[in-house]
Amino acid sequence: MFEMIKHRFRIMRAVAFVTYKEWSAYRTHSMVSIFVGPVYFLVQYYIWSAVYSGESYINGMSLSQMLSYFCATMLINYLTMDFADWNLQMLIRTGKFITFSLRPLNHMFFALSQKAGHRVLGLLFEFLPCFMIFFFIFHIDVLPANLLYAILSIAMAFMMNFFIHYSIGMVAFWMVQSSSIRNFFNLCEGIFSGSLIPLVFFPKSLQMASFFLPFQYTAFLPAMVYTGSYTLADITLPIPQVLLLQLIAVIIAGVVCRVLYAVSLKHFTGVGA
């Protein structure tokens, strides 16, 4: 068992390193975030400064907490963003996925390893520069309230993002053109993950629904863990319980993704691709 885990770790490290080397040739693409991130933050700063005009707290959040929240969501996104859905749909559409069905390494694990290498690049050329800009230039408190809790939550958000994006990508096994499904999913993710606006500003019914949807576990929840407090639908939970809730969601998403992958492979083989 230990040898098998060790072997898979070596494979993941090798694929991640190759992916890092490949994408590092285009590192200027990642470095664009050094400019995009702060500009987006400035837009949020002016919008929310106007919203908070004359108000100390809105929906339980102060202006400084709101700004820290948006900085946290941006920084977390640099570490967890995923492209598995686009990549998988491209492989299926072009027929290149057939090569992975002949390899001893399944594509899901290969895609996860690719993401690991890609996000190391994001750590170096997106997360760290923007962290320093937010902290030293804008003087925003972007230090995690608890480093260990933040790392655990971001790691689970990393996996959650992968599972849900890979699951969306598998729609291409049944649909010739699945970009519309992907676009609709990206819209829902942007709204219900809390990356555009904190979920505490939603109606209480939608806040309750967020507990049963996968989206908040990729942005809102890890951002709340990062900043040190979690309240949603008038429910306040201690961070250890929040991490447990996130872990349960990740396990469910992982099981669903693995089942869909097995079914998809049978369908892919069945149509003779």
C-alpha positions as CSV (number, residue, x, y, z in Angstrom):
1,M,0.0,0.0,0.0
2,F,2.8,2.4,1.0
3,E,4.8,1.6,-2.1
4,M,1.8,2.2,-4.3
5,I,1.2,5.6,-2.7
6,K,4.9,6.4,-3.1
7,H,4.8,5.4,-6.7
8,R,1.8,7.5,-7.5
9,F,3.4,10.5,-5.7
10,R,6.5,10.1,-7.9
11,I,4.2,10.1,-11.0
12,M,2.4,13.2,-9.8
13,R,5.6,15.0,-9.1
14,A,7.0,14.1,-12.6
15,V,3.9,15.2,-14.4
16,A,3.6,18.4,-12.3
17,F,7.2,19.3,-13.0
18,V,6.8,18.8,-16.7
19,T,3.6,20.9,-16.6
20,Y,5.4,23.6,-14.7
21,K,8.3,23.7,-17.2
22,E,5.9,23.8,-20.1
23,W,3.8,26.7,-18.7
24,S,6.8,28.6,-17.4
25,A,7.6,29.3,-21.0
26,Y,4.5,31.4,-20.9
27,R,4.9,32.8,-17.4
28,T,4.1,36.4,-18.6
29,H,0.6,35.1,-19.1
30,S,0.4,34.4,-15.4
31,M,2.2,37.7,-14.5
32,V,-0.7,39.6,-16.1
33,S,-2.5,38.9,-12.8
34,I,0.0,41.2,-11.1
35,F,-1.8,44.0,-12.8
36,V,-5.3,42.6,-13.2
37,G,-5.6,41.6,-9.5
38,P,-4.8,45.1,-8.0
39,V,-7.0,46.8,-10.7
40,Y,-9.9,44.5,-9.8
41,F,-9.3,45.3,-6.1
42,L,-9.4,49.1,-6.8
43,V,-12.7,48.7,-8.5
44,Q,-14.1,46.7,-5.5
45,Y,-12.6,49.3,-3.2
46,Y,-14.4,52.3,-4.8
47,I,-17.7,50.3,-5.1
48,W,-17.8,49.1,-1.5
49,S,-16.5,52.4,-0.1
50,A,-19.6,54.0,-1.8
51,V,-21.9,51.2,-0.5
52,Y,-20.5,51.6,3.1
53,S,-20.8,55.4,3.0
54,G,-22.2,56.3,6.5
55,E,-22.4,52.6,7.5
56,S,-20.1,50.7,9.8
57,Y,-21.4,47.2,9.2
58,I,-23.5,45.7,6.4
59,N,-24.8,42.2,6.8
60,G,-22.3,41.7,9.7
61,M,-19.2,42.8,7.7
62,S,-17.3,46.0,8.0
63,L,-15.6,47.7,5.1
64,S,-12.1,46.5,6.2
65,Q,-13.5,42.9,6.5
66,M,-15.0,43.3,3.0
67,L,-11.8,44.4,1.5
68,S,-9.9,41.6,3.2
69,Y,-12.5,39.1,1.9
70,F,-12.0,40.2,-1.7
71,C,-8.2,40.1,-1.4
72,A,-8.5,36.6,0.1
73,T,-10.8,35.3,-2.6
74,M,-8.4,36.6,-5.3
75,L,-5.3,35.1,-3.6
76,I,-7.1,31.7,-3.1
77,N,-8.2,31.7,-6.7
78,Y,-4.6,31.9,-7.8
79,L,-3.9,28.7,-5.9
80,T,-7.0,26.8,-6.8
81,M,-8.2,27.9,-10.3
82,D,-8.9,25.0,-12.6
83,F,-8.9,24.3,-16.4
84,A,-9.7,20.6,-16.3
85,D,-13.1,21.0,-17.9
86,W,-11.7,22.9,-20.9
87,N,-8.8,20.6,-21.3
88,L,-10.9,17.4,-21.1
89,Q,-13.5,18.7,-23.5
90,M,-10.8,19.6,-26.0
91,L,-9.2,16.1,-25.8
92,I,-12.6,14.4,-26.3
93,R,-13.6,16.7,-29.1
94,T,-10.4,16.2,-31.0
95,G,-10.2,12.4,-30.3
96,K,-6.9,12.7,-28.4
97,F,-8.5,11.3,-25.3
98,I,-8.2,7.8,-26.9
99,T,-4.4,7.8,-26.2
100,F,-5.1,8.1,-22.4
101,S,-7.5,5.2,-22.5
102,L,-4.5,3.1,-23.7
103,R,-2.2,4.2,-20.9
104,P,-1.8,2.6,-17.5
105,L,-2.3,6.0,-15.9
106,N,-5.9,7.2,-15.9
107,H,-6.5,10.7,-17.2
108,M,-8.2,12.0,-14.0
109,F,-5.0,11.5,-12.0
110,F,-2.9,12.9,-14.9
111,A,-5.1,16.0,-15.0
112,L,-4.8,16.5,-11.2
113,S,-1.0,16.2,-11.5
114,Q,-1.1,18.8,-14.3
115,K,-3.1,21.2,-12.1
116,A,-0.5,20.8,-9.3
117,G,2.3,21.9,-11.6
118,H,0.2,24.7,-13.1
119,R,-0.7,26.1,-9.7
120,V,2.9,26.0,-8.4
121,L,3.5,28.5,-11.3
122,G,0.5,30.5,-10.0
123,L,2.0,30.5,-6.5
124,L,5.2,32.0,-7.7
125,F,4.0,34.4,-10.4
126,E,0.5,35.4,-9.2
127,F,-0.1,34.7,-5.5
128,L,3.2,36.0,-4.0
129,P,3.5,39.2,-6.0
130,C,-0.2,40.1,-5.5
131,F,0.0,39.2,-1.8
132,M,2.9,41.7,-1.4
133,I,1.0,44.4,-3.4
134,F,-2.1,44.0,-1.2
135,F,-0.1,44.0,2.0
136,F,2.6,46.6,1.4
137,I,1.0,49.0,-1.1
138,F,-2.7,48.8,-0.2
139,H,-2.1,48.0,3.5
140,I,-4.8,45.3,3.5
141,D,-4.6,42.7,6.2
142,V,-4.1,39.6,4.0
143,L,-2.3,37.5,6.6
144,P,-4.4,34.4,7.4
145,A,-6.0,34.3,10.8
146,N,-4.6,30.8,11.3
147,L,-2.0,29.5,8.8
148,L,-2.7,25.8,9.3
149,Y,-6.5,26.2,9.0
150,A,-6.0,28.3,5.9
151,I,-3.6,25.8,4.2
152,L,-6.0,22.9,4.9
153,S,-9.0,24.8,3.6
154,I,-7.2,26.0,0.4
155,A,-6.0,22.4,-0.2
156,M,-9.5,21.2,0.0
157,A,-10.7,24.0,-2.2
158,F,-8.0,23.0,-4.7
159,M,-9.5,19.4,-4.8
160,M,-13.1,20.6,-4.9
161,N,-12.4,22.9,-7.8
162,F,-10.8,20.0,-9.7
163,F,-13.6,17.5,-9.0
164,I,-16.4,19.8,-10.1
165,H,-14.6,21.2,-13.2
166,Y,-13.5,17.7,-14.2
167,S,-17.1,16.5,-13.8
168,I,-18.3,19.3,-16.0
169,G,-15.7,18.4,-18.6
170,M,-17.1,14.9,-18.8
171,V,-20.3,16.2,-20.3
172,A,-18.3,16.1,-23.6
173,F,-18.6,12.3,-23.6
174,W,-22.3,12.7,-24.3
175,M,-22.5,16.0,-26.2
176,V,-20.5,17.0,-29.3
177,Q,-20.5,20.6,-28.3
178,S,-20.6,21.2,-24.6
179,S,-19.3,24.7,-24.3
180,S,-22.8,26.1,-23.5
181,I,-23.0,23.8,-20.5
182,R,-19.5,24.9,-19.4
183,N,-20.4,28.6,-19.8
184,F,-23.6,28.1,-17.8
185,F,-21.6,26.4,-15.1
186,N,-19.0,29.2,-15.0
187,L,-21.9,31.7,-14.6
188,C,-23.4,29.7,-11.6
189,E,-19.9,29.3,-10.1
190,G,-19.2,33.0,-10.3
191,I,-22.4,33.9,-8.6
192,F,-22.8,31.1,-6.0
193,S,-19.2,30.7,-5.0
194,G,-19.0,34.1,-3.4
195,S,-16.2,35.4,-5.6
196,L,-18.3,38.2,-7.0
197,I,-20.2,39.1,-3.9
198,P,-20.1,37.5,-0.4
199,L,-22.9,35.0,0.1
200,V,-24.1,36.8,3.2
201,F,-25.7,39.4,0.9
202,F,-27.9,36.8,-0.7
203,P,-31.5,36.0,0.5
204,K,-31.5,33.6,3.4
205,S,-33.0,30.8,1.3
206,L,-30.1,31.0,-1.2
207,Q,-27.7,31.1,1.7
208,M,-29.2,27.9,3.1
209,A,-29.1,26.3,-0.4
210,S,-25.4,27.1,-0.6
211,F,-24.7,24.5,2.0
212,F,-25.9,21.8,-0.4
213,L,-24.2,23.2,-3.5
214,P,-20.5,22.7,-4.3
215,F,-19.7,26.3,-5.1
216,Q,-19.2,27.9,-1.7
217,Y,-16.5,25.3,-0.9
218,T,-14.3,26.8,-3.6
219,A,-14.3,30.4,-2.6
220,F,-16.6,31.8,0.1
221,L,-15.8,29.1,2.7
222,P,-12.0,29.1,2.3
223,A,-12.0,32.9,2.3
224,M,-13.9,32.9,5.6
225,V,-11.5,30.4,7.0
226,Y,-8.6,32.6,5.8
227,T,-10.1,35.6,7.5
228,G,-10.9,33.7,10.7
229,S,-14.7,33.6,11.0
230,Y,-17.6,31.9,9.3
231,T,-21.3,32.9,9.3
232,L,-23.9,32.0,6.7
233,A,-27.7,32.0,6.9
234,D,-27.4,33.3,10.5
235,I,-25.4,30.1,11.3
236,T,-22.0,30.8,12.9
237,L,-19.6,27.8,13.0
238,P,-16.2,27.5,14.6
239,I,-13.4,27.0,12.0
240,P,-12.7,23.3,12.9
241,Q,-16.4,22.5,12.1
242,V,-16.2,24.5,8.9
243,L,-13.2,22.5,7.8
244,L,-15.1,19.3,8.6
245,L,-18.0,20.5,6.5
246,Q,-15.7,21.3,3.7
247,L,-14.0,17.9,3.9
248,I,-17.4,16.1,3.7
249,A,-18.3,18.2,0.6
250,V,-14.9,17.3,-1.0
251,I,-15.4,13.6,-0.3
252,I,-18.9,13.6,-1.8
253,A,-17.6,15.6,-4.9
254,G,-14.7,13.1,-5.3
255,V,-17.0,10.1,-5.2
256,V,-19.4,11.6,-7.7
257,C,-16.5,12.5,-10.0
258,R,-15.0,9.1,-9.8
259,V,-18.3,7.4,-10.5
260,L,-18.9,9.7,-13.5
261,Y,-15.4,8.9,-14.8
262,A,-16.1,5.2,-14.7
263,V,-19.4,5.6,-16.5
264,S,-17.9,8.0,-19.0
265,L,-15.1,5.6,-19.9
266,K,-17.7,2.8,-20.6
267,H,-19.7,5.2,-22.8
268,F,-16.5,6.3,-24.6
269,T,-15.5,2.7,-25.3
270,G,-19.1,1.8,-26.2
271,V,-19.3,4.3,-29.0
272,G,-16.1,3.0,-30.5
273,A,-14.1,6.2,-30.3
